[in-house]
């Protein structure tokens, strides 16, 4: 009966929000848009539950007309089809609000669900980019469509409704038994929202038409800079293909963004205003920056951006977020905003194409495999609270500089200790080079340089030097520290008591 009432309430909220967003899409000018959006948030607040503070913060940003709120206006008024808007309503806004109570109850029981996780159905790809971590996994390794479905059902049970699909190339995936693809997965699990990292070369008109009908997939298309940089790494003609794909995605009303791996060679171009302005001209709404990690095909430490280049990346991303209508995230340098490293199940983890459950897409070590867990009558919940994952999270509590959050390249001793303490196995041949030998020696020196360069800046953030009238970063950092400690205490004590 309770489930039925929750279902009815969820449907009512979804219908209400969808109607309001539909009206927003039809507003005539910016003033009317912001006025009606504020009314929408005001009506959502009574249903927000544990997400109430976050909702108020978002509402405040809209009231101030922060440049990032322009992204919402562009999406609703220009860039999203009616179907995509509806699925965002159901699977993002609705679930964000309605699933909050479920996550809150689980947290009181000693389980904290991460925001999302990444799953790689296949490691196969139609390109052969140097430095790609997926090349190191055994060839022809993939998860079956039925196994993917079971994993997603477990995710829904713990309140995870947002999933990232990576690879290999996700659109290259075909289930060996049924021939089904990730588009079929999105159709079956239409109450979830998916972000897909893709090279963009397989996005033909038929695929884009289906994406438009589904409405619950956003694409992060990989590029290395402009045409020269992209074609040098990915192959001649790739730039032209992804530009055409972006044009067709925009016409179809499909949400799309970008993904960039920052190297020493492309750092200047991908942090230039020319680069981000070109993305906005192509109606790109979001994007993610990744630091090159020396793993994968022919790992090369000389490709890692210098500490100075990385520091400049942070400055540019933070500047763009305050001035331009595009959302950009930097998984390394945004540590102060998200509470440090998000890996190890704190905010996310990775399941590779063999079912190994890794702390991060770049940490190719595991203690659990989903198939082994299923044989024992266990699953995702146990993997998220595994001693290996908890060990990484515990070590991160001692990190006093969230501008160096990474367990691989910033605090490499954390990963080495956790792997050794819990006998974590490498998930492919050669994975161990990241924690021993020449690469490990290089990372020791690199991490010291980055810490020395950024320590004073992070202390300045903690002491209010980055606070503004609207956003107090010092309070954000302080609250994350308290939250991290509380979550770890709850989870670790629950494990101890169950043992």
C-alpha positions in Angstrom: 0.0 0.0 0.0 2.9 2.4 0.9 4.6 1.6 -2.5 1.3 2.4 -4.3 0.9 5.7 -2.5 4.6 6.6 -3.3 4.0 5.7 -6.9 0.9 7.9 -7.1 2.7 10.8 -5.4 5.6 10.4 -7.7 3.3 10.5 -10.7 1.5 13.6 -9.4 4.9 15.4 -8.9 6.1 14.4 -12.4 2.9 15.6 -14.1 3.0 18.9 -12.1 6.7 19.6 -12.9 6.3 18.6 -16.6 3.4 21.0 -17.0 5.4 23.8 -15.4 8.4 23.1 -17.6 6.2 23.0 -20.6 4.9 26.5 -19.7 8.5 27.7 -19.2 9.4 26.4 -22.7 6.7 28.7 -24.1 7.7 31.9 -22.2 8.2 34.9 -24.4 11.3 36.5 -22.9 13.9 36.1 -20.2 12.0 38.1 -17.5 8.9 35.9 -17.9 11.1 32.7 -17.9 12.8 33.6 -14.6 9.6 34.7 -13.0 7.8 31.4 -13.8 10.9 29.3 -12.9 11.0 30.9 -9.5 7.3 30.0 -9.0 8.1 26.4 -10.0 10.8 26.0 -7.5 8.7 27.6 -4.8 6.0 24.9 -5.4 8.6 22.1 -5.5 10.2 22.9 -2.1 7.5 21.3 0.1 8.2 18.0 -1.7 12.0 18.2 -1.6 12.7 16.4 1.7 16.4 15.9 2.3 17.2 17.8 -0.9 15.5 20.9 0.3 18.8 22.8 1.0 20.1 22.0 -2.5 16.8 23.1 -4.0 16.9 26.4 -2.2 20.5 27.0 -3.4 19.5 26.3 -7.0 16.5 28.6 -6.6 18.8 31.4 -5.3 21.0 31.0 -8.3 18.0 31.5 -10.6 16.9 34.5 -8.6 20.4 36.0 -9.2 20.3 35.0 -12.9 23.6 33.3 -12.6 25.1 32.6 -16.1 24.8 28.9 -15.6 21.0 29.3 -15.2 21.0 30.4 -18.8 21.7 26.8 -19.7 18.3 25.8 -18.3 16.6 28.5 -20.3 18.4 27.4 -23.5 17.5 23.7 -22.9 13.9 24.4 -22.2 13.3 27.0 -24.9 15.6 26.0 -27.7 17.6 22.8 -27.3 15.4 20.0 -26.0 12.6 18.2 -27.8 9.3 17.8 -25.9 10.2 14.2 -25.3 13.7 14.9 -23.9 12.2 17.6 -21.7 9.6 15.1 -20.4 12.2 12.5 -19.6 14.4 15.0 -17.8 11.3 15.9 -15.7 10.6 12.3 -14.8 14.1 10.9 -14.4 16.0 13.9 -13.1 13.8 16.4 -11.4 11.2 13.9 -10.2 13.6 11.2 -9.1 15.9 13.7 -7.5 13.0 14.8 -5.3 11.2 11.5 -4.8 14.1 9.2 -4.4 15.7 11.4 -1.7 13.6 9.9 1.0 14.6 6.4 0.0 18.2 7.3 0.1 17.7 9.1 3.4 16.2 5.9 5.0 19.0 3.7 3.6 21.6 6.1 5.0 20.0 5.8 8.5 20.4 2.0 8.1 24.1 2.5 7.5 24.1 2.5 3.7 24.9 5.6 1.6 24.1 5.3 -2.1 26.5 7.1 -4.4 25.2 9.7 -6.8 25.8 7.4 -9.8 28.2 4.8 -11.2 29.8 4.1 -14.5 29.3 0.9 -16.4 31.3 -0.3 -19.4 29.2 -2.9 -21.3 32.1 -3.5 -23.8 35.8 -2.6 -24.2 35.5 -2.9 -28.0 35.8 0.3 -30.1 35.9 1.3 -33.7 38.8 3.7 -33.0 42.4 3.1 -31.7 43.3 6.2 -29.7 46.7 6.1 -27.9 46.4 6.4 -24.2 42.9 4.9 -23.9 42.6 2.8 -20.8 40.0 0.5 -22.4 42.6 -1.0 -24.7 44.3 -2.9 -21.8 41.2 -5.0 -21.0 41.0 -8.5 -22.7 39.5 -8.3 -26.2 35.9 -9.2 -26.9 35.1 -8.8 -23.2 31.5 -7.6 -22.6 28.5 -7.8 -20.3 25.3 -9.5 -21.5 22.1 -7.5 -21.9 20.4 -9.6 -19.2 23.3 -8.9 -16.8 23.2 -5.2 -17.5 19.5 -5.3 -16.7 20.0 -7.0 -13.4 22.7 -4.5 -12.4 20.4 -1.6 -13.2 17.5 -3.1 -11.3 19.8 -3.3 -8.2 20.8 0.3 -8.7 17.1 1.4 -8.7 16.6 -0.5 -5.5 19.1 1.7 -3.7 17.9 4.9 -5.2 20.3 5.3 -8.1 18.5 6.6 -11.1 21.4 8.2 -13.0 23.9 6.1 -14.8 27.0 6.8 -17.0 27.8 4.4 -19.8 31.4 4.2 -21.0 33.5 1.7 -22.9 35.2 1.0 -25.3 32.6 2.7 -27.5 29.1 2.2 -26.1 27.4 2.5 -29.5 29.6 -0.4 -30.7 28.0 -2.7 -28.1 25.8 -5.6 -29.4 24.6 -8.3 -27.1 25.9 -11.6 -28.5 22.7 -13.5 -27.8 20.0 -10.9 -28.6 21.8 -8.3 -30.6 20.4 -5.6 -28.3 22.2 -2.3 -27.8 22.5 0.4 -25.2 19.5 2.1 -26.9 17.4 -1.0 -26.0 18.8 -0.7 -22.4 17.6 2.9 -22.2 14.2 1.9 -23.5 13.7 -0.9 -21.0 14.9 1.3 -18.1 13.1 4.4 -19.2 12.7 5.5 -15.6 16.5 6.1 -15.5 18.6 8.8 -17.1 21.8 8.0 -18.9 24.9 9.9 -19.8 27.0 8.2 -22.5 30.7 8.9 -23.2 31.1 8.3 -26.9 33.6 9.1 -29.7 30.6 10.3 -31.8 31.5 8.5 -35.0 28.6 6.0 -34.9 25.9 8.6 -34.4 24.2 8.2 -37.8 20.7 9.6 -38.5 18.9 6.4 -37.6 20.6 6.3 -34.2 19.9 10.0 -33.5 16.3 9.5 -34.4 16.0 6.8 -31.9 17.8 8.8 -29.2 15.3 11.6 -29.8 12.4 9.1 -29.3 13.9 7.8 -26.1 14.7 11.2 -24.6 16.6 9.7 -21.6 20.2 9.8 -22.9 22.7 12.7 -22.9 25.8 12.3 -25.0 29.3 13.4 -23.9 31.3 13.4 -27.2 35.0 13.0 -26.9 37.4 15.5 -28.5 41.0 16.6 -28.0 40.6 20.2 -28.9 39.8 21.5 -32.3 40.2 19.7 -35.6 44.0 19.3 -35.6 44.2 17.9 -32.1 41.2 15.6 -32.4 42.2 14.1 -35.7 45.8 13.6 -34.6 44.7 11.4 -31.7 41.5 9.9 -33.0 42.0 9.6 -36.8 41.6 11.7 -39.8 38.0 12.8 -40.4 36.8 12.2 -36.9 36.4 16.0 -36.2 34.1 16.3 -39.2 32.0 13.4 -38.1 31.5 14.6 -34.6 30.6 18.2 -35.8 28.0 16.7 -38.1 26.7 14.5 -35.3 26.4 17.6 -33.0 24.4 19.4 -35.7 22.0 16.5 -36.1 21.6 16.0 -32.3 20.8 19.7 -31.9 18.2 19.5 -34.7 16.6 16.4 -33.0 16.5 18.0 -29.6 18.9 15.6 -28.0 21.0 16.8 -25.1 24.8 16.7 -25.9 28.0 17.8 -24.3 31.8 17.2 -24.6 34.5 15.2 -22.9 38.2 16.2 -23.1 41.3 14.4 -21.8 43.8 17.1 -20.9 47.4 16.4 -21.9 50.6 18.4 -21.9 50.2 18.8 -25.7 46.6 20.1 -25.8 46.3 21.9 -22.5 46.6 25.4 -24.0 44.0 24.9 -26.7 41.4 23.2 -24.4 41.7 26.0 -21.9 41.3 28.8 -24.4 38.2 31.0 -24.8 38.3 30.1 -28.5 37.7 26.4 -27.6 34.8 26.9 -25.3 33.2 29.6 -27.5 33.2 27.1 -30.4 31.5 24.5 -28.2 28.7 27.0 -27.3 28.3 27.9 -30.9 27.6 24.3 -31.6 24.9 24.3 -28.9 26.9 22.2 -26.5 25.3 22.4 -23.0 27.8 20.6 -20.7 31.2 19.1 -20.6 33.8 17.2 -18.5 37.6 17.6 -18.3 39.8 14.6 -17.4 43.5 14.7 -16.6 45.5 12.2 -18.7 46.4 9.2 -16.5 49.4 7.1 -17.5 47.5 3.8 -18.0 46.0 2.1 -21.0 47.6 1.7 -24.4 51.2 2.8 -24.3 51.0 4.8 -21.1 53.2 7.9 -21.2 54.0 10.1 -18.2 55.3 12.8 -20.6 51.7 13.3 -21.7 50.5 14.3 -18.2 49.8 18.1 -18.0 52.3 20.0 -15.9 51.2 21.1 -12.5 51.1 24.7 -13.9 48.9 23.6 -16.8 46.5 21.8 -14.4 46.3 24.9 -12.2 45.5 27.0 -15.2 42.7 24.5 -16.2 41.1 25.0 -12.8 41.2 28.8 -13.1 39.6 28.7 -16.6 36.9 26.2 -15.7 35.9 28.2 -12.6 36.0 31.4 -14.6 33.8 30.0 -17.4 31.2 28.7 -14.9 30.8 32.2 -13.5 30.5 33.9 -16.9 29.3 31.5 -19.6 26.1 29.6 -20.2 27.6 26.2 -20.3 28.1 23.7 -17.4 31.7 22.4 -17.2 33.1 20.0 -14.6 36.7 19.2 -13.8 36.9 15.9 -11.9 40.3 16.7 -10.5 40.3 20.4 -9.7 36.7 20.6 -8.5 37.6 18.7 -5.3 36.6 21.6 -3.1 33.1 21.7 -4.5 32.4 17.9 -4.1 34.3 17.0 -1.0 37.5 15.6 -2.4 37.8 12.4 -4.3 34.4 11.0 -5.3 35.7 7.4 -6.1 35.5 4.3 -4.0 31.7 4.4 -3.8 31.6 7.7 -2.0 29.9 9.4 -5.0 30.6 6.9 -7.8 32.5 3.7 -8.9 33.0 1.7 -12.0 31.9 -1.8 -13.3 34.0 -2.9 -16.2 33.1 -5.2 -19.1 34.1 -8.3 -17.1 31.9 -7.4 -14.1 34.9 -6.3 -11.9 33.8 -3.5 -9.5 36.6 -0.9 -9.5 36.8 2.3 -7.3 37.2 4.5 -10.4 37.4 4.1 -14.2 41.1 4.8 -13.9 41.8 2.5 -11.0 42.0 -1.0 -12.5 42.0 -3.0 -9.3 39.1 -4.8 -7.6 38.2 -7.1 -4.8 34.7 -7.8 -6.0 33.2 -9.1 -9.2 29.4 -8.7 -9.7 29.0 -12.3 -10.8 30.9 -13.7 -7.8 28.7 -11.5 -5.5 25.5 -12.8 -7.1 26.7 -16.4 -6.5 27.0 -15.5 -2.8 23.5 -13.9 -2.7 25.0 -10.4 -2.6 25.2 -7.5 -5.0 25.9 -3.8 -5.5 25.1 -2.8 -1.9 27.9 -5.1 -0.5 30.3 -3.9 -3.2 29.7 -0.2 -2.4 30.4 -0.9 1.3 33.4 -3.3 0.7 36.4 -3.0 3.0 38.5 -2.0 -0.1 36.2 0.9 -0.9 35.9 1.9 2.7 39.7 1.8 3.1 40.1 4.3 0.2 37.4 6.6 1.7 39.0 6.4 5.1 42.4 7.4 3.8 40.8 10.3 1.9 39.6 11.7 5.3 43.2 12.6 6.0 43.6 14.6 2.8 44.1 18.2 3.7 44.2 19.6 0.2 41.2 19.0 -2.0 42.9 20.6 -5.0 44.8 17.3 -5.0 42.0 14.8 -4.5 43.0 12.0 -6.8 43.9 8.6 -5.3 46.1 7.8 -8.3 48.1 10.9 -9.3 47.7 13.3 -6.2 47.8 10.9 -3.2 49.3 7.8 -4.8 50.2 6.3 -1.5 46.5 5.9 -0.6 45.9 3.6 -3.6 49.1 1.5 -3.0 48.2 1.0 0.7 44.6 0.1 -0.1 45.5 -2.4 -2.8 48.1 -4.1 -0.6 45.9 -4.1 2.6 43.0 -5.8 0.8 44.8 -7.9 -1.8 43.0 -6.2 -4.6 43.7 -7.9 -7.9 44.6 -6.1 -11.1 41.7 -6.2 -13.6 43.9 -6.6 -16.6 47.6 -7.4 -17.3 49.8 -4.4 -16.6 47.4 -2.5 -14.3 50.0 -2.8 -11.5 52.4 -0.4 -13.3 50.4 2.5 -11.8 51.5 1.6 -8.3 55.0 0.3 -8.8 58.1 0.9 -10.9 58.9 3.9 -13.0 55.4 5.3 -13.4 54.9 5.1 -9.6 58.2 6.9 -9.0 57.2 9.6 -11.4 53.8 10.0 -9.7 55.5 10.5 -6.3 57.4 13.5 -7.7 54.4 14.8 -9.7 52.0 14.7 -6.7 54.5 16.5 -4.5 54.8 19.3 -7.1 51.0 19.7 -7.4 50.5 19.7 -3.7 53.2 22.3 -3.2 51.7 24.5 -6.0 48.1 24.3 -4.7 48.3 24.1 -0.9 48.2 27.8 -0.2 45.3 28.2 -2.6 43.2 25.6 -0.9 44.0 27.1 2.5 42.8 30.4 1.1 39.5 28.7 0.0 39.1 27.2 3.5 39.7 30.6 5.1 37.0 32.4 3.0 39.3 33.9 0.4 37.0 32.6 -2.4 33.7 33.4 -0.7 31.3 35.7 -2.4 28.0 37.3 -1.3 26.1 34.4 -2.9 28.4 31.4 -2.5 30.6 30.7 0.6 33.0 28.1 -0.7 34.6 27.9 2.8 31.2 26.7 4.2 30.8 24.2 1.3 34.2 22.7 2.2 33.5 22.7 5.9 30.1 21.0 5.4 31.6 18.4 3.1 34.2 17.5 5.7 31.6 16.9 8.3 29.5 14.9 5.9 32.4 12.8 4.8 33.3 11.9 8.4 29.7 11.2 9.3 29.0 9.0 6.3 32.2 7.0 6.9 31.4 6.5 10.6 27.9 5.3 9.8 29.0 2.9 7.1 32.1 1.5 8.9 30.2 0.9 12.1 27.5 -0.9 10.3 30.1 -3.2 8.7 31.7 -3.8 12.0 28.4 -4.6 13.7 27.3 -7.0 10.9 30.7 -8.7 11.2 
